Amino acid sequence: MEEVVLLAAWQLLACVGLLLACIDIAVRRLPTPIVLATGGGLVAVVCIAAIVSRQPWLLANSLAAGVALAVVYLVLALLGGGLGMGDVRLAGLLGLALGTGGWTVVLLGAALPYLLALPSALAHTWRGRGAEAQHLPFGPYLVAGALLAICA
């Protein structure tokens, strides 16, 4: 039963992630209200999964992973790596879902976006658009990396 509830959480993430990726590509912004509302929904669904499965660590892992990814991405944003606060909030949201799969999934979900974005950044750099490479919308890569990590 726990898997069915978690599948609902991952489907929510996939649907909203697709919306956020499209918005980020179009306007290079990630709307805070959508990210926060989705985060609340994910916490509720993961809470239900923890109750149904009688495994409170599931919710604890999810929350810890969300906070951990948000903090790591906040540090990267403050260091000037081209990440914005929308990316930080999205990373926290994705951490909530990734945390349900364990810490290996969280680490994979944190690393994959960079591997996925690398070809695009290199293409921009090689075409003489190095400054534009710093302004790539990173949300689509964050979402794709998280979904790939969950599926792996």
Phi and psi in radians as a Rosetta constraint file:
Dihedral C 1 N 2 CA 2 C 2 CIRCULARHARMONIC -1.031 0.35
Dihedral N 2 CA 2 C 2 N 3 CIRCULARHARMONIC -0.689 0.35
Dihedral C 2 N 3 CA 3 C 3 CIRCULARHARMONIC -1.119 0.35
Dihedral N 3 CA 3 C 3 N 4 CIRCULARHARMONIC -0.624 0.35
Dihedral C 3 N 4 CA 4 C 4 CIRCULARHARMONIC -1.157 0.35
Dihedral N 4 CA 4 C 4 N 5 CIRCULARHARMONIC -0.734 0.35
Dihedral C 4 N 5 CA 5 C 5 CIRCULARHARMONIC -1.179 0.35
Dihedral N 5 CA 5 C 5 N 6 CIRCULARHARMONIC -0.727 0.35
Dihedral C 5 N 6 CA 6 C 6 CIRCULARHARMONIC -1.170 0.35
Dihedral N 6 CA 6 C 6 N 7 CIRCULARHARMONIC -0.571 0.35
Dihedral C 6 N 7 CA 7 C 7 CIRCULARHARMONIC -1.070 0.35
Dihedral N 7 CA 7 C 7 N 8 CIRCULARHARMONIC -0.652 0.35
Dihedral C 7 N 8 CA 8 C 8 CIRCULARHARMONIC -1.097 0.35
Dihedral N 8 CA 8 C 8 N 9 CIRCULARHARMONIC -0.699 0.35
Dihedral C 8 N 9 CA 9 C 9 CIRCULARHARMONIC -1.119 0.35
Dihedral N 9 CA 9 C 9 N 10 CIRCULARHARMONIC -0.753 0.35
Dihedral C 9 N 10 CA 10 C 10 CIRCULARHARMONIC -1.217 0.35
Dihedral N 10 CA 10 C 10 N 11 CIRCULARHARMONIC -0.603 0.35
Dihedral C 10 N 11 CA 11 C 11 CIRCULARHARMONIC -1.180 0.35
Dihedral N 11 CA 11 C 11 N 12 CIRCULARHARMONIC -0.690 0.35
Dihedral C 11 N 12 CA 12 C 12 CIRCULARHARMONIC -1.030 0.35
Dihedral N 12 CA 12 C 12 N 13 CIRCULARHARMONIC -0.788 0.35
Dihedral C 12 N 13 CA 13 C 13 CIRCULARHARMONIC -1.079 0.35
Dihedral N 13 CA 13 C 13 N 14 CIRCULARHARMONIC -0.729 0.35
Dihedral C 13 N 14 CA 14 C 14 CIRCULARHARMONIC -1.126 0.35
Dihedral N 14 CA 14 C 14 N 15 CIRCULARHARMONIC -0.778 0.35
Dihedral C 14 N 15 CA 15 C 15 CIRCULARHARMONIC -1.160 0.35
Dihedral N 15 CA 15 C 15 N 16 CIRCULARHARMONIC -0.870 0.35
Dihedral C 15 N 16 CA 16 C 16 CIRCULARHARMONIC -1.216 0.35
Dihedral N 16 CA 16 C 16 N 17 CIRCULARHARMONIC -0.614 0.35
Dihedral C 16 N 17 CA 17 C 17 CIRCULARHARMONIC -1.073 0.35
Dihedral N 17 CA 17 C 17 N 18 CIRCULARHARMONIC -0.698 0.35
Dihedral C 17 N 18 CA 18 C 18 CIRCULARHARMONIC -1.115 0.35
Dihedral N 18 CA 18 C 18 N 19 CIRCULARHARMONIC -0.764 0.35
Dihedral C 18 N 19 CA 19 C 19 CIRCULARHARMONIC -1.051 0.35
Dihedral N 19 CA 19 C 19 N 20 CIRCULARHARMONIC -0.833 0.35
Dihedral C 19 N 20 CA 20 C 20 CIRCULARHARMONIC -1.129 0.35
Dihedral N 20 CA 20 C 20 N 21 CIRCULARHARMONIC -0.662 0.35
Dihedral C 20 N 21 CA 21 C 21 CIRCULARHARMONIC -1.099 0.35
Dihedral N 21 CA 21 C 21 N 22 CIRCULARHARMONIC -0.756 0.35
Dihedral C 21 N 22 CA 22 C 22 CIRCULARHARMONIC -1.116 0.35
Dihedral N 22 CA 22 C 22 N 23 CIRCULARHARMONIC -0.733 0.35
Dihedral C 22 N 23 CA 23 C 23 CIRCULARHARMONIC -1.118 0.35
Dihedral N 23 CA 23 C 23 N 24 CIRCULARHARMONIC -0.750 0.35
Dihedral C 23 N 24 CA 24 C 24 CIRCULARHARMONIC -1.128 0.35
Dihedral N 24 CA 24 C 24 N 25 CIRCULARHARMONIC -0.678 0.35
Dihedral C 24 N 25 CA 25 C 25 CIRCULARHARMONIC -1.147 0.35
Dihedral N 25 CA 25 C 25 N 26 CIRCULARHARMONIC -0.723 0.35
Dihedral C 25 N 26 CA 26 C 26 CIRCULARHARMONIC -1.264 0.35
Dihedral N 26 CA 26 C 26 N 27 CIRCULARHARMONIC -0.810 0.35
Dihedral C 26 N 27 CA 27 C 27 CIRCULARHARMONIC -2.153 0.35
Dihedral N 27 CA 27 C 27 N 28 CIRCULARHARMONIC 0.021 0.35
Dihedral C 27 N 28 CA 28 C 28 CIRCULARHARMONIC 0.976 0.35
Dihedral N 28 CA 28 C 28 N 29 CIRCULARHARMONIC 0.682 0.35
Dihedral C 28 N 29 CA 29 C 29 CIRCULARHARMONIC -2.451 0.35
Dihedral N 29 CA 29 C 29 N 30 CIRCULARHARMONIC 2.596 0.35
Dihedral C 29 N 30 CA 30 C 30 CIRCULARHARMONIC -2.022 0.35
Dihedral N 30 CA 30 C 30 N 31 CIRCULARHARMONIC 1.924 0.35
Dihedral C 30 N 31 CA 31 C 31 CIRCULARHARMONIC -1.105 0.35
Dihedral N 31 CA 31 C 31 N 32 CIRCULARHARMONIC 2.117 0.35
Dihedral C 31 N 32 CA 32 C 32 CIRCULARHARMONIC -1.012 0.35
Dihedral N 32 CA 32 C 32 N 33 CIRCULARHARMONIC -0.759 0.35
Dihedral C 32 N 33 CA 33 C 33 CIRCULARHARMONIC -1.027 0.35
Dihedral N 33 CA 33 C 33 N 34 CIRCULARHARMONIC -0.669 0.35
Dihedral C 33 N 34 CA 34 C 34 CIRCULARHARMONIC -1.188 0.35
Dihedral N 34 CA 34 C 34 N 35 CIRCULARHARMONIC -0.765 0.35
Dihedral C 34 N 35 CA 35 C 35 CIRCULARHARMONIC -1.111 0.35
Dihedral N 35 CA 35 C 35 N 36 CIRCULARHARMONIC -0.791 0.35
Dihedral C 35 N 36 CA 36 C 36 CIRCULARHARMONIC -1.185 0.35
Dihedral N 36 CA 36 C 36 N 37 CIRCULARHARMONIC -0.709 0.35
Dihedral C 36 N 37 CA 37 C 37 CIRCULARHARMONIC -1.125 0.35
Dihedral N 37 CA 37 C 37 N 38 CIRCULARHARMONIC -0.710 0.35
Dihedral C 37 N 38 CA 38 C 38 CIRCULARHARMONIC -1.148 0.35
Dihedral N 38 CA 38 C 38 N 39 CIRCULARHARMONIC -0.676 0.35
Dihedral C 38 N 39 CA 39 C 39 CIRCULARHARMONIC -1.055 0.35
Dihedral N 39 CA 39 C 39 N 40 CIRCULARHARMONIC -0.755 0.35
Dihedral C 39 N 40 CA 40 C 40 CIRCULARHARMONIC -1.084 0.35
Dihedral N 40 CA 40 C 40 N 41 CIRCULARHARMONIC -0.727 0.35
Dihedral C 40 N 41 CA 41 C 41 CIRCULARHARMONIC -1.119 0.35
Dihedral N 41 CA 41 C 41 N 42 CIRCULARHARMONIC -0.729 0.35
Dihedral C 41 N 42 CA 42 C 42 CIRCULARHARMONIC -1.132 0.35
Dihedral N 42 CA 42 C 42 N 43 CIRCULARHARMONIC -0.731 0.35
Dihedral C 42 N 43 CA 43 C 43 CIRCULARHARMONIC -1.066 0.35
Dihedral N 43 CA 43 C 43 N 44 CIRCULARHARMONIC -0.739 0.35
Dihedral C 43 N 44 CA 44 C 44 CIRCULARHARMONIC -1.103 0.35
Dihedral N 44 CA 44 C 44 N 45 CIRCULARHARMONIC -0.774 0.35
Dihedral C 44 N 45 CA 45 C 45 CIRCULARHARMONIC -1.178 0.35
Dihedral N 45 CA 45 C 45 N 46 CIRCULARHARMONIC -0.729 0.35
Dihedral C 45 N 46 CA 46 C 46 CIRCULARHARMONIC -1.155 0.35
Dihedral N 46 CA 46 C 46 N 47 CIRCULARHARMONIC -0.635 0.35
Dihedral C 46 N 47 CA 47 C 47 CIRCULARHARMONIC -1.072 0.35
Dihedral N 47 CA 47 C 47 N 48 CIRCULARHARMONIC -0.763 0.35
Dihedral C 47 N 48 CA 48 C 48 CIRCULARHARMONIC -1.086 0.35
Dihedral N 48 CA 48 C 48 N 49 CIRCULARHARMONIC -0.745 0.35
Dihedral C 48 N 49 CA 49 C 49 CIRCULARHARMONIC -1.086 0.35
Dihedral N 49 CA 49 C 49 N 50 CIRCULARHARMONIC -0.688 0.35
Dihedral C 49 N 50 CA 50 C 50 CIRCULARHARMONIC -1.153 0.35
Dihedral N 50 CA 50 C 50 N 51 CIRCULARHARMONIC -0.672 0.35
Dihedral C 50 N 51 CA 51 C 51 CIRCULARHARMONIC -1.218 0.35
Dihedral N 51 CA 51 C 51 N 52 CIRCULARHARMONIC -0.803 0.35
Dihedral C 51 N 52 CA 52 C 52 CIRCULARHARMONIC -1.087 0.35
Dihedral N 52 CA 52 C 52 N 53 CIRCULARHARMONIC -0.720 0.35
Dihedral C 52 N 53 CA 53 C 53 CIRCULARHARMONIC -1.517 0.35
Dihedral N 53 CA 53 C 53 N 54 CIRCULARHARMONIC -0.121 0.35
Dihedral C 53 N 54 CA 54 C 54 CIRCULARHARMONIC 0.978 0.35
Dihedral N 54 CA 54 C 54 N 55 CIRCULARHARMONIC 0.746 0.35
Dihedral C 54 N 55 CA 55 C 55 CIRCULARHARMONIC -2.260 0.35
Dihedral N 55 CA 55 C 55 N 56 CIRCULARHARMONIC 1.482 0.35
Dihedral C 55 N 56 CA 56 C 56 CIRCULARHARMONIC -1.100 0.35
Dihedral N 56 CA 56 C 56 N 57 CIRCULARHARMONIC -0.368 0.35
Dihedral C 56 N 57 CA 57 C 57 CIRCULARHARMONIC -1.100 0.35
Dihedral N 57 CA 57 C 57 N 58 CIRCULARHARMONIC -0.419 0.35
Dihedral C 57 N 58 CA 58 C 58 CIRCULARHARMONIC -1.070 0.35
Dihedral N 58 CA 58 C 58 N 59 CIRCULARHARMONIC -0.801 0.35
Dihedral C 58 N 59 CA 59 C 59 CIRCULARHARMONIC -1.202 0.35
Dihedral N 59 CA 59 C 59 N 60 CIRCULARHARMONIC -0.714 0.35
Dihedral C 59 N 60 CA 60 C 60 CIRCULARHARMONIC -1.091 0.35
Dihedral N 60 CA 60 C 60 N 61 CIRCULARHARMONIC -0.763 0.35
Dihedral C 60 N 61 CA 61 C 61 CIRCULARHARMONIC -1.104 0.35
Dihedral N 61 CA 61 C 61 N 62 CIRCULARHARMONIC -0.731 0.35
Dihedral C 61 N 62 CA 62 C 62 CIRCULARHARMONIC -1.080 0.35
Dihedral N 62 CA 62 C 62 N 63 CIRCULARHARMONIC -0.837 0.35
Dihedral C 62 N 63 CA 63 C 63 CIRCULARHARMONIC -1.143 0.35
Dihedral N 63 CA 63 C 63 N 64 CIRCULARHARMONIC -0.723 0.35
Dihedral C 63 N 64 CA 64 C 64 CIRCULARHARMONIC -1.116 0.35
Dihedral N 64 CA 64 C 64 N 65 CIRCULARHARMONIC -0.714 0.35
Dihedral C 64 N 65 CA 65 C 65 CIRCULARHARMONIC -1.168 0.35
Dihedral N 65 CA 65 C 65 N 66 CIRCULARHARMONIC -0.689 0.35
Dihedral C 65 N 66 CA 66 C 66 CIRCULARHARMONIC -1.086 0.35
Dihedral N 66 CA 66 C 66 N 67 CIRCULARHARMONIC -0.784 0.35
Dihedral C 66 N 67 CA 67 C 67 CIRCULARHARMONIC -1.161 0.35
Dihedral N 67 CA 67 C 67 N 68 CIRCULARHARMONIC -0.744 0.35
Dihedral C 67 N 68 CA 68 C 68 CIRCULARHARMONIC -1.071 0.35
Dihedral N 68 CA 68 C 68 N 69 CIRCULARHARMONIC -0.828 0.35
Dihedral C 68 N 69 CA 69 C 69 CIRCULARHARMONIC -1.159 0.35
Dihedral N 69 CA 69 C 69 N 70 CIRCULARHARMONIC -0.671 0.35
Dihedral C 69 N 70 CA 70 C 70 CIRCULARHARMONIC -1.092 0.35
Dihedral N 70 CA 70 C 70 N 71 CIRCULARHARMONIC -0.727 0.35
Dihedral C 70 N 71 CA 71 C 71 CIRCULARHARMONIC -1.171 0.35
Dihedral N 71 CA 71 C 71 N 72 CIRCULARHARMONIC -0.766 0.35
Dihedral C 71 N 72 CA 72 C 72 CIRCULARHARMONIC -1.080 0.35
Dihedral N 72 CA 72 C 72 N 73 CIRCULARHARMONIC -0.793 0.35
Dihedral C 72 N 73 CA 73 C 73 CIRCULARHARMONIC -1.231 0.35
Dihedral N 73 CA 73 C 73 N 74 CIRCULARHARMONIC -0.517 0.35
Dihedral C 73 N 74 CA 74 C 74 CIRCULARHARMONIC -1.139 0.35
Dihedral N 74 CA 74 C 74 N 75 CIRCULARHARMONIC -0.762 0.35
Dihedral C 74 N 75 CA 75 C 75 CIRCULARHARMONIC -1.070 0.35
Dihedral N 75 CA 75 C 75 N 76 CIRCULARHARMONIC -0.778 0.35
Dihedral C 75 N 76 CA 76 C 76 CIRCULARHARMONIC -1.091 0.35
Dihedral N 76 CA 76 C 76 N 77 CIRCULARHARMONIC -0.678 0.35
Dihedral C 76 N 77 CA 77 C 77 CIRCULARHARMONIC -1.155 0.35
Dihedral N 77 CA 77 C 77 N 78 CIRCULARHARMONIC -0.712 0.35
Dihedral C 77 N 78 CA 78 C 78 CIRCULARHARMONIC -1.220 0.35
Dihedral N 78 CA 78 C 78 N 79 CIRCULARHARMONIC -0.466 0.35
Dihedral C 78 N 79 CA 79 C 79 CIRCULARHARMONIC -1.366 0.35
Dihedral N 79 CA 79 C 79 N 80 CIRCULARHARMONIC -0.096 0.35
Dihedral C 79 N 80 CA 80 C 80 CIRCULARHARMONIC 1.495 0.35
Dihedral N 80 CA 80 C 80 N 81 CIRCULARHARMONIC 0.583 0.35
Dihedral C 80 N 81 CA 81 C 81 CIRCULARHARMONIC -1.448 0.35
Dihedral N 81 CA 81 C 81 N 82 CIRCULARHARMONIC 0.217 0.35
Dihedral C 81 N 82 CA 82 C 82 CIRCULARHARMONIC 1.541 0.35
Dihedral N 82 CA 82 C 82 N 83 CIRCULARHARMONIC 0.003 0.35
Dihedral C 82 N 83 CA 83 C 83 CIRCULARHARMONIC -1.500 0.35
Dihedral N 83 CA 83 C 83 N 84 CIRCULARHARMONIC 2.543 0.35
Dihedral C 83 N 84 CA 84 C 84 CIRCULARHARMONIC -1.860 0.35
Dihedral N 84 CA 84 C 84 N 85 CIRCULARHARMONIC 3.089 0.35
Dihedral C 84 N 85 CA 85 C 85 CIRCULARHARMONIC -1.197 0.35
Dihedral N 85 CA 85 C 85 N 86 CIRCULARHARMONIC -0.467 0.35
Dihedral C 85 N 86 CA 86 C 86 CIRCULARHARMONIC -1.097 0.35
Dihedral N 86 CA 86 C 86 N 87 CIRCULARHARMONIC -0.696 0.35
Dihedral C 86 N 87 CA 87 C 87 CIRCULARHARMONIC -1.132 0.35
Dihedral N 87 CA 87 C 87 N 88 CIRCULARHARMONIC -0.644 0.35
Dihedral C 87 N 88 CA 88 C 88 CIRCULARHARMONIC -1.117 0.35
Dihedral N 88 CA 88 C 88 N 89 CIRCULARHARMONIC -0.824 0.35
Dihedral C 88 N 89 CA 89 C 89 CIRCULARHARMONIC -1.125 0.35
Dihedral N 89 CA 89 C 89 N 90 CIRCULARHARMONIC -0.714 0.35
Dihedral C 89 N 90 CA 90 C 90 CIRCULARHARMONIC -1.120 0.35
Dihedral N 90 CA 90 C 90 N 91 CIRCULARHARMONIC -0.682 0.35
Dihedral C 90 N 91 CA 91 C 91 CIRCULARHARMONIC -1.075 0.35
Dihedral N 91 CA 91 C 91 N 92 CIRCULARHARMONIC -0.712 0.35
Dihedral C 91 N 92 CA 92 C 92 CIRCULARHARMONIC -1.097 0.35
Dihedral N 92 CA 92 C 92 N 93 CIRCULARHARMONIC -0.739 0.35
Dihedral C 92 N 93 CA 93 C 93 CIRCULARHARMONIC -1.062 0.35
Dihedral N 93 CA 93 C 93 N 94 CIRCULARHARMONIC -0.811 0.35
Dihedral C 93 N 94 CA 94 C 94 CIRCULARHARMONIC -1.150 0.35
Dihedral N 94 CA 94 C 94 N 95 CIRCULARHARMONIC -0.604 0.35
Dihedral C 94 N 95 CA 95 C 95 CIRCULARHARMONIC -1.064 0.35
Dihedral N 95 CA 95 C 95 N 96 CIRCULARHARMONIC -0.610 0.35
Dihedral C 95 N 96 CA 96 C 96 CIRCULARHARMONIC -1.016 0.35
Dihedral N 96 CA 96 C 96 N 97 CIRCULARHARMONIC -0.779 0.35
Dihedral C 96 N 97 CA 97 C 97 CIRCULARHARMONIC -1.309 0.35
Dihedral N 97 CA 97 C 97 N 98 CIRCULARHARMONIC -0.724 0.35
Dihedral C 97 N 98 CA 98 C 98 CIRCULARHARMONIC -1.127 0.35
Dihedral N 98 CA 98 C 98 N 99 CIRCULARHARMONIC -0.565 0.35
Dihedral C 98 N 99 CA 99 C 99 CIRCULARHARMONIC -1.089 0.35
Dihedral N 99 CA 99 C 99 N 100 CIRCULARHARMONIC -0.369 0.35
Dihedral C 99 N 100 CA 100 C 100 CIRCULARHARMONIC -1.266 0.35
Dihedral N 100 CA 100 C 100 N 101 CIRCULARHARMONIC -0.295 0.35
Dihedral C 100 N 101 CA 101 C 101 CIRCULARHARMONIC -1.705 0.35
Dihedral N 101 CA 101 C 101 N 102 CIRCULARHARMONIC -0.072 0.35
Dihedral C 101 N 102 CA 102 C 102 CIRCULARHARMONIC 1.817 0.35
Dihedral N 102 CA 102 C 102 N 103 CIRCULARHARMONIC 2.964 0.35
Dihedral C 102 N 103 CA 103 C 103 CIRCULARHARMONIC -1.274 0.35
Dihedral N 103 CA 103 C 103 N 104 CIRCULARHARMONIC -0.432 0.35
Dihedral C 103 N 104 CA 104 C 104 CIRCULARHARMONIC -1.141 0.35
Dihedral N 104 CA 104 C 104 N 105 CIRCULARHARMONIC -0.718 0.35
Dihedral C 104 N 105 CA 105 C 105 CIRCULARHARMONIC -1.143 0.35
Dihedral N 105 CA 105 C 105 N 106 CIRCULARHARMONIC -0.678 0.35
Dihedral C 105 N 106 CA 106 C 106 CIRCULARHARMONIC -1.087 0.35
Dihedral N 106 CA 106 C 106 N 107 CIRCULARHARMONIC -0.815 0.35
Dihedral C 106 N 107 CA 107 C 107 CIRCULARHARMONIC -1.117 0.35
Dihedral N 107 CA 107 C 107 N 108 CIRCULARHARMONIC -0.715 0.35
Dihedral C 107 N 108 CA 108 C 108 CIRCULARHARMONIC -1.124 0.35
Dihedral N 108 CA 108 C 108 N 109 CIRCULARHARMONIC -0.733 0.35
Dihedral C 108 N 109 CA 109 C 109 CIRCULARHARMONIC -1.172 0.35
Dihedral N 109 CA 109 C 109 N 110 CIRCULARHARMONIC -0.417 0.35
Dihedral C 109 N 110 CA 110 C 110 CIRCULARHARMONIC -1.433 0.35
Dihedral N 110 CA 110 C 110 N 111 CIRCULARHARMONIC -0.521 0.35
Dihedral C 110 N 111 CA 111 C 111 CIRCULARHARMONIC -1.540 0.35
Dihedral N 111 CA 111 C 111 N 112 CIRCULARHARMONIC -0.647 0.35
Dihedral C 111 N 112 CA 112 C 112 CIRCULARHARMONIC -1.018 0.35
Dihedral N 112 CA 112 C 112 N 113 CIRCULARHARMONIC -0.680 0.35
Dihedral C 112 N 113 CA 113 C 113 CIRCULARHARMONIC -0.992 0.35
Dihedral N 113 CA 113 C 113 N 114 CIRCULARHARMONIC -0.635 0.35
Dihedral C 113 N 114 CA 114 C 114 CIRCULARHARMONIC -1.219 0.35
Dihedral N 114 CA 114 C 114 N 115 CIRCULARHARMONIC -0.674 0.35
Dihedral C 114 N 115 CA 115 C 115 CIRCULARHARMONIC -1.174 0.35
Dihedral N 115 CA 115 C 115 N 116 CIRCULARHARMONIC -0.652 0.35
Dihedral C 115 N 116 CA 116 C 116 CIRCULARHARMONIC -1.237 0.35
Dihedral N 116 CA 116 C 116 N 117 CIRCULARHARMONIC -0.600 0.35
Dihedral C 116 N 117 CA 117 C 117 CIRCULARHARMONIC -1.410 0.35
Dihedral N 117 CA 117 C 117 N 118 CIRCULARHARMONIC -0.334 0.35
Dihedral C 117 N 118 CA 118 C 118 CIRCULARHARMONIC -0.978 0.35
Dihedral N 118 CA 118 C 118 N 119 CIRCULARHARMONIC -0.853 0.35
Dihedral C 118 N 119 CA 119 C 119 CIRCULARHARMONIC -1.043 0.35
Dihedral N 119 CA 119 C 119 N 120 CIRCULARHARMONIC -0.698 0.35
Dihedral C 119 N 120 CA 120 C 120 CIRCULARHARMONIC -1.165 0.35
Dihedral N 120 CA 120 C 120 N 121 CIRCULARHARMONIC -0.733 0.35
Dihedral C 120 N 121 CA 121 C 121 CIRCULARHARMONIC -1.137 0.35
Dihedral N 121 CA 121 C 121 N 122 CIRCULARHARMONIC -0.713 0.35
Dihedral C 121 N 122 CA 122 C 122 CIRCULARHARMONIC -1.147 0.35
Dihedral N 122 CA 122 C 122 N 123 CIRCULARHARMONIC -0.696 0.35
Dihedral C 122 N 123 CA 123 C 123 CIRCULARHARMONIC -1.089 0.35
Dihedral N 123 CA 123 C 123 N 124 CIRCULARHARMONIC -0.727 0.35
Dihedral C 123 N 124 CA 124 C 124 CIRCULARHARMONIC -1.127 0.35
Dihedral N 124 CA 124 C 124 N 125 CIRCULARHARMONIC -0.692 0.35
Dihedral C 124 N 125 CA 125 C 125 CIRCULARHARMONIC -1.173 0.35
Dihedral N 125 CA 125 C 125 N 126 CIRCULARHARMONIC -0.774 0.35
Dihedral C 125 N 126 CA 126 C 126 CIRCULARHARMONIC -1.173 0.35
Dihedral N 126 CA 126 C 126 N 127 CIRCULARHARMONIC -0.501 0.35
Dihedral C 126 N 127 CA 127 C 127 CIRCULARHARMONIC -1.476 0.35
Dihedral N 127 CA 127 C 127 N 128 CIRCULARHARMONIC 0.141 0.35
Dihedral C 127 N 128 CA 128 C 128 CIRCULARHARMONIC 1.421 0.35
Dihedral N 128 CA 128 C 128 N 129 CIRCULARHARMONIC 0.390 0.35
Dihedral C 128 N 129 CA 129 C 129 CIRCULARHARMONIC -2.066 0.35
Dihedral N 129 CA 129 C 129 N 130 CIRCULARHARMONIC 0.833 0.35
Dihedral C 129 N 130 CA 130 C 130 CIRCULARHARMONIC -1.000 0.35
Dihedral N 130 CA 130 C 130 N 131 CIRCULARHARMONIC -0.662 0.35
Dihedral C 130 N 131 CA 131 C 131 CIRCULARHARMONIC -1.170 0.35
Dihedral N 131 CA 131 C 131 N 132 CIRCULARHARMONIC -0.620 0.35
Dihedral C 131 N 132 CA 132 C 132 CIRCULARHARMONIC -1.200 0.35
Dihedral N 132 CA 132 C 132 N 133 CIRCULARHARMONIC -0.518 0.35
Dihedral C 132 N 133 CA 133 C 133 CIRCULARHARMONIC -1.094 0.35
Dihedral N 133 CA 133 C 133 N 134 CIRCULARHARMONIC -0.508 0.35
Dihedral C 133 N 134 CA 134 C 134 CIRCULARHARMONIC -1.275 0.35
Dihedral N 134 CA 134 C 134 N 135 CIRCULARHARMONIC -0.292 0.35
Dihedral C 134 N 135 CA 135 C 135 CIRCULARHARMONIC -1.907 0.35
Dihedral N 135 CA 135 C 135 N 136 CIRCULARHARMONIC 0.403 0.35
Dihedral C 135 N 136 CA 136 C 136 CIRCULARHARMONIC -1.118 0.35
Dihedral N 136 CA 136 C 136 N 137 CIRCULARHARMONIC 2.421 0.35
Dihedral C 136 N 137 CA 137 C 137 CIRCULARHARMONIC -1.176 0.35
Dihedral N 137 CA 137 C 137 N 138 CIRCULARHARMONIC 2.049 0.35
Dihedral C 137 N 138 CA 138 C 138 CIRCULARHARMONIC -1.586 0.35
Dihedral N 138 CA 138 C 138 N 139 CIRCULARHARMONIC -0.258 0.35
Dihedral C 138 N 139 CA 139 C 139 CIRCULARHARMONIC -0.965 0.35
Dihedral N 139 CA 139 C 139 N 140 CIRCULARHARMONIC -0.811 0.35
Dihedral C 139 N 140 CA 140 C 140 CIRCULARHARMONIC -1.040 0.35
Dihedral N 140 CA 140 C 140 N 141 CIRCULARHARMONIC -0.637 0.35
Dihedral C 140 N 141 CA 141 C 141 CIRCULARHARMONIC -1.238 0.35
Dihedral N 141 CA 141 C 141 N 142 CIRCULARHARMONIC -0.653 0.35
Dihedral C 141 N 142 CA 142 C 142 CIRCULARHARMONIC -1.070 0.35
Dihedral N 142 CA 142 C 142 N 143 CIRCULARHARMONIC -0.813 0.35
Dihedral C 142 N 143 CA 143 C 143 CIRCULARHARMONIC -1.149 0.35
Dihedral N 143 CA 143 C 143 N 144 CIRCULARHARMONIC -0.826 0.35
Dihedral C 143 N 144 CA 144 C 144 CIRCULARHARMONIC -1.074 0.35
Dihedral N 144 CA 144 C 144 N 145 CIRCULARHARMONIC -0.737 0.35
Dihedral C 144 N 145 CA 145 C 145 CIRCULARHARMONIC -1.100 0.35
Dihedral N 145 CA 145 C 145 N 146 CIRCULARHARMONIC -0.717 0.35
Dihedral C 145 N 146 CA 146 C 146 CIRCULARHARMONIC -1.151 0.35
Dihedral N 146 CA 146 C 146 N 147 CIRCULARHARMONIC -0.779 0.35
Dihedral C 146 N 147 CA 147 C 147 CIRCULARHARMONIC -1.143 0.35
Dihedral N 147 CA 147 C 147 N 148 CIRCULARHARMONIC -0.662 0.35
Dihedral C 147 N 148 CA 148 C 148 CIRCULARHARMONIC -1.145 0.35
Dihedral N 148 CA 148 C 148 N 149 CIRCULARHARMONIC -0.703 0.35
Dihedral C 148 N 149 CA 149 C 149 CIRCULARHARMONIC -1.133 0.35
Dihedral N 149 CA 149 C 149 N 150 CIRCULARHARMONIC -0.693 0.35
Dihedral C 149 N 150 CA 150 C 150 CIRCULARHARMONIC -1.155 0.35
Dihedral N 150 CA 150 C 150 N 151 CIRCULARHARMONIC -0.655 0.35
Dihedral C 150 N 151 CA 151 C 151 CIRCULARHARMONIC -1.309 0.35
Dihedral N 151 CA 151 C 151 N 152 CIRCULARHARMONIC -0.415 0.35
